[in-house]
Amino acid sequence: MTTAPLHPVRALGVTSVFVAGPFTQLLDPATGAMSGRVRAPFATLIEHFESHGFEVHNAHRREAWGAELMSPDECTELDQKEIEKADAFVAFPGSPASPGTHIEIGWASAYRKPMVLLLEEAHEYAFLIDGLHTVASVEYVRYSDVRTALPAIDTALHRAVTRHHNTSPAPAPLA
């Protein structure tokens, strides 16, 4: 049996990641599913994190890339629970902005998750995305190709997790 290579943030206690990004706006109207081209960045991240032994939560894959969309009541509750459960959060905010992803970013911020936001080069993002690092453990990675940005994503995740650990309140002692 082979084991997954140890990712640097695994040593910091991170075992699961929620990968978020635009979804319904990326569905092909003719097929109702994401094309291979728009699916590729998500699949690349999922495969990368899983190859390092992380549990990855992701709505796109869970809903068969659009072929098996869940109802709003189902997916909203499940996404929120999976973000709360995950140790870290990585997202493509979307340009134009993805309203659903921005809600998920808000949940991750409220749950005090270390975050990496992936910003496509030459795109503009909402001011609150650009300034989120002032109130949350956020690192930004500007990219043109996710596959070549994986080392920068790993470094950013390590920085976000480290900062999160250094700024999180100490847990209350057990009674």
N, C-alpha and C positions, 0 to 999 in steps of 0.2 A: 504494500500500500504506500503510495506517495503522499506526502503532506504538502500543503500549499506553502509557498515561501512566506516568511514572516514580513509583514508590512510594518514600517516604523511606528504607526499609531496603534498597532495591535499591542505593543509593549506598554502603551498608555491606557489599556483597558477598552479600546474601541473594538467591538466585534461585529457591529452592524451599521449599515449606512442606508439612508433613504435617498434615492436619486429622483429628482423632480424636474419638470420642465413642461413646456406647452404640450398640449395633447390634442384636444378636439380641433383646434385651429390648424393642426398639421394633418388631419385626416383627408385623404383623397376623396372628393365627392363622388367619384365614379365607383370606388371600391369600398368606401367606408373604413378603410384601414390606412395605416401609415405606410408610405412607400419605403423601399429599402434605403433610399438616400436620406430621408428625414429620420428614419429609425436608427441609422448607423451610429450617431454620437451617443445615444442612450445605450445601445447594445455594447458599444466599445467600453463605456464606463462600467456597466454591469459585469461584463466579462472580466475586466481588469480587477475590480474589487473582489469578485468571486474567486479569481485565480489566486488571490492572496488570503483566501479563507474567510472573507466577510460574508455575513448574511446581508443580502441586498433586498430592500423593499422598493418596488417600483410599480406604479399604476399602469404604465404603458405595457409592460410585459404581462402583468397580472390580467389585463384586459385584452390579451392577445393582439396587441398593437392596433386596437380599434375594432377588431372583428367580434369581440365579445364585451361591448361596453356595458358597464354596470349602471344602475339607475343612480340619479344624483343622491338619493338618500343613502344608498349602499356605499358608493365610492367616497362620499364626504366623510362619513363616520369611519370607514376603514383607513383612509389616508391619514386622518387626524390621529387615530390610534397607532398606526405604524410610525408616524413621525414622533409621537411621544415615546414609543418603545425604542426607536433607533438611537444609537450612540452619537451619530454625526449626520449631517445633512449636506448634500451636494445638489446644486440646482442650476439650470439654465433659466434665467428669469424671463427670457423671451424678448424679442424686438421685432415687431411691436410687443408690448407687455402682454404677458399671459395673465389674465385675472386670477385663474385658479392657482397658478404657480405663485403669484404674489400672496394669495391667502396662505398657501403652504409655507412660504418664507416667513410670514407673520406668525404662524403656529410654531415653527422651528425657533424663531426668536423668543416667543413667549415661553417655550419649554427650555430655553437657554441651551440650545444645541450648538456645538461648534459647527460653523458653516463654511462652505466654499461656494462662491457664486461664479459661474462661468460666463464671461462676457465676450461675445464675438467682437473681434477687432472691427473698427470702423462703424460700430453701431452705438446709438445713444440709449441710455437707460434712465428710468425714473429717478428723480432726485433722492427719493427715500431708499432706493437700491444703492446708489452711489454713497449715501451717508450712513448706511446701516451699521458699518463698522464702528461708529461712535457709540452705539448702544448694545452691540452684540459681538460675540467672538466670530468675526467674519473675515475671510481672506478672499481676495479676488484673483481670478486668473483670466487674463485676456488671451484669446486663442483664435487661430484661423482653422486649425485642424485638431480635433480632440485627441486623436491617436498620438500626434507629436507633442501634445501638451500634457500627457500623462505624468511625466516626471515633475512638471510644475504643479499639477493638481495634487500629487502626493506630498510635495513640499508644503503647499498651502494648507492641506488638511492637517499635516503635522503641526504647523504654526498655529492654526485655529484651535486644535485640541490642546496644545500646550498652553496657549493663552487662556483657554477656558478653565483648565485645571488650576492655573495660577490666580484666577480671579473669582472662581466659584467659592461661595461660602463653605466653610467646613461643615461636614454632615453633623447633625445633632447626635450626641451620645445616646446609646440605647439605654432605655430605662431598666 
